[in-house]
Amino acid sequence: MMIRTRFAPSPTGFLHIGGARTALFSWAYARRHAGSFILRIEDTDLARSTPEAVQAILDGMQWLGLNYDEGPFYQTQRMPRYRAVIEEMLAAGSAYRCYMTPDELDRLREEQRAQGLKPRYDGRWRPEPGKTLPTPPVGMPAVVRFRNPAAGVVAWDDLVKGRIEIANAELDDLIIARADGTPTYNFCVVVDDWEMGITHVIRGDDHVNNTPRQINILQALGAQVPLYAHLSMILGGDGQKLSKRHGAVSVMQYDDAGYLPEAVLNYLARLGWSHGDDEIFSMSQFCEWFELDHITPSAAQFNTEKLNWLNAHYLRTVDPERLESLLRVRLEARGVTVAASPSLAAIIALHKGRVGNLNELANVAEVFYIDLQPKAELLAKHLTPETFAVLSDFVAHLPDVAWESGAIGALIKDCVARHGLKMPKLAMPLRILLTGLEQTPSVDALVAIFPREMVLKRLTAVSEARHSPTGCS
């Protein structure tokens, strides 16, 4: 059997973490079995679906690298086919027209609740042998309902949750076309899964209640019923439903926040799935290992600290040229022109082990290319009369020192020794004057990244503007 999976989001919002995990698992299962992965946009909710939301889904899939083999297919473009199938079902007797008004249905449900019954359609327009149906109201449009089996059970062996059985008596006759002729979500899904040859439906467990209805419609159509795998929800670290404060934001916001897509994918892969104790792995490894029986049926918990840890790992190990390209784009978006010197590659090499995301890396990289103005409070804190003296000594020897970290480090040690000071008395002013930051990598390596002329300019600019009581400058 050729494996065919699908990801079928509704474009009524952004592609969030839960949807991205569903897409990842569906994509990986198809890749694991050399099958096909289909993208389908379920945009029948015309009031809520927007072109912007569609684009957000496409952008998110592209950023994550979840390439699809077919699609995207849009349900709004398949309306004629849905209507044709409904006509076939009406002719076959597996569907029927219902003229019950919304007000009548509301009153019925109120009466049922008052009697302690489950609110449901009572089947008054359902054709039955020997039953006389009411006369259709003149000029009133009808909805179309699926004639659900009245007895027996609908059952499936869920590939995550195990055996699930629902009595057909618990299911009323589902509306499959509204009064204006628009097919409904559950019906469109069935026709699409059938005609697109979907073999495995991998989706969130919020769809479990839809599954028995969809199975019954598929069987009424004589269609092959796919296998189902319902993924448990993702909870926040506090055990509550995942929300924006936990990280349930648009996938593209993770891009904006400086995460690498491989870190997000690696993290999502471990949300409810495992391969032994493996924590860090490539997507090619994931596809080799991925099987649905390794998915836990219990809810997964989202842990931002774990995601940050993974992202820091990938920043340290990502291809240097790619990292430089990503960083350059971020700097240019800030209006920072990346000059030939200092070398952006050298800046990255010095700092990438000290940051957690691309934005943090951009923060430290941009100080090498802007007209730096250190904060007055930092200058006041670290530039004292004694530091001006040792700084002046250091500046005086800079033109002659070999421009590499070892020689610069030796010069720093010589200067502080001559003035009877400890290393921070010179290292901290150098950090502040060169970067405006108190925390940097090794100060000798930091100085060596800059061109000699830029170091002299940054060190003397402030010194000339601030004269110490001893006259050192």
Secondary structure, DSSP 8 states (H G I E B T S, - for coil): ---EEEE---SSS---HHHHHHHHHHHHHHHHTT-EEEEEE----TTT--HHHHHHHHHHHHHHT---SEEEEEGGGGHHHHHHHHHHHHHHTSEEEE---HHHHHHHHHHHHHTT-------TT---TT-------TT---EEEE---SSSEEEEEETTTEEEEEEGGG----EEE-TTS-B-HHHHHHHHHHHTT--EEEEEGGGGGGHHHHHHHHHHTT----EEEEE--EE-TTSSB--TTTT-S-HHHHHHTT--HHHHHHHHHTSSB-STT-----HHHHHHH--GGGB-SS-EE--HHHHHHHHHHHHHHS-HHHHHHHHHHHHHHTT----SSS-HHHHHHHHGGG-SSHHHHHHHHHTTTS-----HHHHHHH--HHHHHHHHHHHHHGGGS-SSHHHHHHHHHHHHHHTT--THHHHHHHHHHHHS-S--S-HHHHHHHS-HHHHHHHHHHHHHHS--TT---
